[in-house]
Amino acid sequence: TTARISAARVVAVAIIATIITASSFVIGLFAAIDTGRLQAKMLGESAAAALMFKDPKAASELLQPLRNMPQILTATLHTAEGARFAHYQREGSTPSRASLGAGADLLELDLTHLHVAQPVQFEGLHRGHAELTLSLAPLYVQTLWQVLATLAATGLALLSSRLLLKRLNASVLDPIADLDALTQRVSNDADYSLRARSSD
């Protein structure tokens, strides 16, 4: 019985831990998508004037601060016609992929990267679009740390519950087992002088 209770407890805790980890990953992924879209939108708004006045040097200078954001691997500004206008690529990252397309709020996702595109509007006219490629590595690292923390907490919880269960057995289940054995002896031996010992 104790073994069954322990096994059921382990399964229940494992299911709960899996649900918590999976939900945290999904929430983190949606947060990364929202952040990526916001960053692409802010980049487009900053570069709108450079796109309108066709100043690629100014646009390239606007992309340089992205080196301080390690999750951004590539950033590209495109003209309204879809031509590449300015580009930034983090050192050591893979070459940028093909353009997602012009004039729309676009999103693509794979196992390791998030690709977002936001249109650039200036004075009510479409001036181009900004694209970002972001690494999902920080999300995986965060999830890994959460898994480790969950495993540690689960281990402590199971250890504590095991100790509590041992105390429960000693204070509740063992006296019941002794009483059952005594009942069997009284029934078999017809010795009604037998008495149960105190559990104190």
Phi, psi and chi 1 to 4 in degrees:
 res  aa     phi    psi   chi1   chi2   chi3   chi4
   1 THR       -  -44.2  -57.4      -      -      -
   2 THR   -61.8  -40.8  -57.7      -      -      -
   3 ALA   -63.4  -40.3      -      -      -      -
   4 ARG   -65.4  -41.5  -70.5 -179.4  178.7  177.6
   5 ILE   -62.7  -42.3  -67.3  175.1      -      -
   6 SER   -64.1  -43.9  -61.8      -      -      -
   7 ALA   -63.8  -42.7      -      -      -      -
   8 ALA   -64.7  -37.2      -      -      -      -
   9 ARG   -66.0  -41.8 -171.8  169.1   62.2 -112.0
  10 VAL   -63.4  -44.1  170.5      -      -      -
  11 VAL   -63.3  -43.4  170.9      -      -      -
  12 ALA   -63.6  -43.8      -      -      -      -
  13 VAL   -65.9  -38.9  170.7      -      -      -
  14 ALA   -63.7  -40.8      -      -      -      -
  15 ILE   -64.5  -45.2  -69.0  173.8      -      -
  16 ILE   -62.8  -43.5  -67.0  172.3      -      -
  17 ALA   -63.0  -40.0      -      -      -      -
  18 THR   -64.6  -43.3  -59.1      -      -      -
  19 ILE   -63.3  -43.2  -67.7  173.6      -      -
  20 ILE   -63.4  -45.0  -68.2  174.2      -      -
  21 THR   -65.1  -45.1  -58.2      -      -      -
  22 ALA   -64.2  -42.9      -      -      -      -
  23 SER   -66.2  -37.3   60.7      -      -      -
  24 SER   -65.0  -39.4  176.6      -      -      -
  25 PHE   -63.9  -44.7  179.4   83.2      -      -
  26 VAL   -63.7  -43.5  171.7      -      -      -
  27 ILE   -62.1  -42.6  -68.6  171.7      -      -
  28 GLY   -63.4  -36.7      -      -      -      -
  29 LEU   -66.3  -45.0  179.9   59.0      -      -
  30 PHE   -63.1  -37.4  -81.4  110.5      -      -
  31 ALA   -64.5  -40.2      -      -      -      -
  32 ALA   -64.5  -38.6      -      -      -      -
  33 ILE   -63.9  -46.7  -69.1  172.8      -      -
  34 ASP   -61.9  -42.1  -70.9  -19.7      -      -
  35 THR   -64.8  -42.5  -59.7      -      -      -
  36 GLY   -61.9  -43.0      -      -      -      -
  37 ARG   -63.8  -41.4  -79.2  175.6  164.4  159.0
  38 LEU   -64.8  -41.6  177.7   60.1      -      -
  39 GLN   -64.5  -41.2  -70.0  170.8  -28.0      -
  40 ALA   -65.5  -38.8      -      -      -      -
  41 LYS   -65.7  -43.7 -174.9  175.7 -178.1   63.3
  42 MET   -64.5  -38.9  -67.8  175.5   63.2      -
  43 LEU   -63.2  -43.8  174.8   61.9      -      -
  44 GLY   -62.4  -41.6      -      -      -      -
  45 GLU   -65.4  -36.7  -70.3  177.6   -9.0      -
  46 SER   -68.3  -32.5  -60.2      -      -      -
  47 ALA   -96.4    3.2      -      -      -      -
  48 ALA   -59.5  -44.0      -      -      -      -
  49 ALA   -65.6  -41.7      -      -      -      -
  50 ALA   -62.3  -38.0      -      -      -      -
  51 LEU   -67.2  -42.3  -77.3  166.1      -      -
  52 MET   -64.5  -41.9 -174.7 -178.5   71.4      -
  53 PHE   -91.5    6.2  -66.0  109.5      -      -
  54 LYS    52.9   57.9  -58.3 -172.4 -177.1  -56.5
  55 ASP  -117.2   85.0 -172.4   -9.2      -      -
  56 PRO   -64.9  -28.8   21.5  -31.6      -      -
  57 LYS   -64.6  -46.2 -178.5  179.4  179.0 -179.1
  58 ALA   -63.2  -38.7      -      -      -      -
  59 ALA   -64.5  -41.7      -      -      -      -
  60 SER   -63.4  -38.6  -63.9      -      -      -
  61 GLU   -65.3  -33.3  -69.4  175.2   -7.7      -
  62 LEU   -66.4  -27.2  -73.9  170.1      -      -
  63 LEU   -80.7  -19.9  -61.5  179.2      -      -
  64 GLN   -62.2  -38.4  -65.5  -48.5  -55.5      -
  65 PRO   -60.3  -14.8  -25.9   36.0      -      -
  66 LEU   -64.9  -17.0  -63.1  178.9      -      -
  67 ARG   -63.7  -18.3   65.9 -179.6 -178.6  -85.8
  68 ASN   -86.0    2.5  -62.1  -45.4      -      -
  69 MET  -119.7   90.2  -54.1  176.1   72.1      -
  70 PRO   -61.2  -21.1   20.2  -31.7      -      -
  71 GLN   -75.5  -17.9   75.2  -84.8   15.9      -
  72 ILE   -88.4  115.6  -63.2 -180.0      -      -
  73 LEU   -91.3  -41.8  -57.9 -179.6      -      -
  74 THR  -141.4  152.1   65.5      -      -      -
  75 ALA  -142.7  134.4      -      -      -      -
  76 THR  -137.6  135.5  -51.1      -      -      -
  77 LEU  -106.8  132.0  -67.3  170.1      -      -
  78 HIS  -118.1  149.3  -65.8  -91.6      -      -
  79 THR   -75.4  174.0   64.0      -      -      -
  80 ALA   -61.6  -25.8      -      -      -      -
  81 GLU   -84.0   -6.3  -65.4   75.7   25.2      -
  82 GLY    96.6   -1.4      -      -      -      -
  83 ALA   -75.5  145.9      -      -      -      -
  84 ARG   -67.4  129.6  178.5 -178.3  -72.5 -168.5
  85 PHE  -107.8  -43.2 -173.3   70.7      -      -
  86 ALA  -152.2  150.8      -      -      -      -
  87 HIS  -145.4  143.2  179.4   69.2      -      -
  88 TYR  -130.6  137.2  161.2   81.9      -      -
  89 GLN  -138.3  128.3 -179.5  170.9  -35.8      -
  90 ARG   -68.0  139.4 -179.6  167.0  -62.4  -80.3
  91 GLU   -61.4  130.8 -176.0  177.0   -4.8      -
  92 GLY    91.5   -9.9      -      -      -      -
  93 SER   -84.3  161.6   63.7      -      -      -
  94 THR   -72.2  155.2   55.9      -      -      -
  95 PRO   -57.2  149.2  -23.8   33.6      -      -
  96 SER   -65.0  148.6   58.2      -      -      -
  97 ARG   -79.5  178.4   59.9 -171.6  -56.5  -73.7
  98 ALA   -65.8  153.8      -      -      -      -
  99 SER   -61.4  142.4  174.3      -      -      -
 100 LEU   -70.1  -27.6  -70.0  176.2      -      -
 101 GLY   133.5  166.2      -      -      -      -
 102 ALA  -107.1  149.1      -      -      -      -
 103 GLY    75.1   22.3      -      -      -      -
 104 ALA  -148.2  160.2      -      -      -      -
 105 ASP   -86.1  100.4  177.4   -0.7      -      -
 106 LEU  -115.9  154.9  -60.9  175.3      -      -
 107 LEU  -147.8  133.9  167.5   70.7      -      -
 108 GLU  -135.2  146.2  -76.5 -170.1    6.5      -
 109 LEU  -138.3  135.0 -175.4   68.9      -      -
 110 ASP  -129.6 -169.1   58.0   40.0      -      -
 111 LEU   -66.4  -27.9  -70.4  176.1      -      -
 112 THR  -121.2  -12.1   55.9      -      -      -
 113 HIS  -136.6  154.9  -61.7   94.4      -      -
 114 LEU  -122.0  127.0  170.4   66.3      -      -
 115 HIS  -116.2  123.5  -49.1  -80.3      -      -
 116 VAL  -128.7  150.8  -65.9      -      -      -
 117 ALA  -138.7  138.4      -      -      -      -
 118 GLN  -131.5  136.6  -72.1  -72.5  -44.1      -
 119 PRO   -69.9  152.1   25.2  -32.8      -      -
 120 VAL  -109.8  119.2  177.4      -      -      -
 121 GLN  -113.8  139.7  -57.0  -73.1  -25.3      -
 122 PHE  -146.7  123.6 -169.1   74.2      -      -
 123 GLU    55.4   39.4  -64.9 -177.6  -12.1      -
 124 GLY    78.6    3.1      -      -      -      -
 125 LEU  -116.5  150.3  -62.8  175.9      -      -
 126 HIS   -77.9  121.6  175.5   66.5      -      -
 127 ARG  -108.5   -9.8  -56.7  -64.8 -178.5  178.6
 128 GLY   150.6 -157.1      -      -      -      -
 129 HIS  -151.8  155.9   67.1  -79.3      -      -
 130 ALA  -112.7  136.8      -      -      -      -
 131 GLU  -124.3  142.3  -66.8 -171.8   11.8      -
 132 LEU  -130.2  143.8  -66.6  178.7      -      -
 133 THR  -116.8  120.5  -61.3      -      -      -
 134 LEU  -115.5  144.1  -60.3   96.7      -      -
 135 SER   -81.7  139.9  172.4      -      -      -
 136 LEU   -93.0    5.2  -67.6  178.2      -      -
 137 ALA   -56.6  -43.6      -      -      -      -
 138 PRO   -58.6  -34.5  -25.8   36.0      -      -
 139 LEU   -67.4  -41.2  176.5   59.9      -      -
 140 TYR   -67.1  -38.6  -73.5  114.5      -      -
 141 VAL   -63.7  -44.5  171.4      -      -      -
 142 GLN   -60.4  -42.6  174.8 -175.5  -34.0      -
 143 THR   -65.1  -39.4  -56.9      -      -      -
 144 LEU   -61.4  -45.5  175.4   60.5      -      -
 145 TRP   -62.0  -37.5  -81.3  111.8      -      -
 146 GLN   -67.5  -38.9 -178.5  167.1   18.5      -
 147 VAL   -61.7  -44.9  168.1      -      -      -
 148 LEU   -62.9  -42.8  -65.6  176.3      -      -
 149 ALA   -64.4  -39.7      -      -      -      -
 150 THR   -65.9  -40.6  -58.1      -      -      -
 151 LEU   -63.7  -41.6  -70.9  176.0      -      -
 152 ALA   -63.6  -45.5      -      -      -      -
 153 ALA   -64.5  -37.7      -      -      -      -
 154 THR   -65.0  -43.4  -60.4      -      -      -
 155 GLY   -60.1  -43.9      -      -      -      -
 156 LEU   -65.1  -39.4  -70.3  174.3      -      -
 157 ALA   -65.1  -42.7      -      -      -      -
 158 LEU   -67.2  -39.0  -70.2  175.6      -      -
 159 LEU   -63.8  -44.3  178.6   61.0      -      -
 160 SER   -63.9  -42.9  -60.6      -      -      -
 161 SER   -67.3  -32.3   62.5      -      -      -
 162 ARG   -66.8  -42.0 -175.9  174.3 -178.3  179.4
 163 LEU   -64.1  -41.7  -65.6  175.4      -      -
 164 LEU   -64.9  -36.7  -69.6  173.6      -      -
 165 LEU   -67.3  -36.6 -174.0   59.8      -      -
 166 LYS   -62.7  -42.1  -75.9 -175.8  177.1 -179.6
 167 ARG   -65.9  -36.8  -66.7 -174.4   61.3 -178.8
 168 LEU   -64.2  -42.3  178.2   65.5      -      -
 169 ASN   -60.4  -42.8  -72.6  -19.8      -      -
 170 ALA   -67.4  -36.2      -      -      -      -
 171 SER   -93.3  -23.1   61.4      -      -      -
 172 VAL  -121.5  -55.4  177.8      -      -      -
 173 LEU   -72.6  -39.8  -61.2 -177.3      -      -
 174 ASP   -62.5  -45.9  -71.5  -12.1      -      -
 175 PRO   -60.2  -35.2  -26.8   36.4      -      -
 176 ILE   -65.0  -41.8  -67.7  176.0      -      -
 177 ALA   -63.8  -40.7      -      -      -      -
 178 ASP   -63.3  -41.1  -67.9  -18.4      -      -
 179 LEU   -64.8  -37.6 -177.8   60.7      -      -
 180 ASP   -65.4  -42.4 -178.2   64.3      -      -
 181 ALA   -64.0  -39.8      -      -      -      -
 182 LEU   -64.3  -41.0 -178.7   61.9      -      -
 183 THR   -60.5  -40.6  -57.0      -      -      -
 184 GLN   -63.8  -40.6  -69.0  -64.7  -31.2      -
 185 ARG   -65.1  -44.2  -73.3  180.0   57.7 -169.5
 186 VAL   -61.3  -41.1  169.9      -      -      -
 187 SER   -68.4  -40.1  175.9      -      -      -
 188 ASN   -77.7  -39.7  -65.5  -25.2      -      -
 189 ASP   -98.1   -8.0  -58.7  -21.7      -      -
 190 ALA    55.3   33.0      -      -      -      -
 191 ASP  -100.4   96.8 -175.5   -1.2      -      -
 192 TYR   -85.7    5.1  -61.9  101.3      -      -
 193 SER   -85.8  -11.0   64.2      -      -      -
 194 LEU   -69.0  141.0  -65.1  174.6      -      -
 195 ARG  -129.0  146.9  -63.7  -69.4 -177.0  -89.5
 196 ALA   -73.0  140.1      -      -      -      -
 197 ARG   -78.7  155.7   60.7 -176.9  177.1   84.8
 198 SER   -68.3  143.0  173.7      -      -      -
 199 SER   -89.2    0.6   60.4      -      -      -
 200 ASP   -69.0      -  -65.2  -21.9      -      -
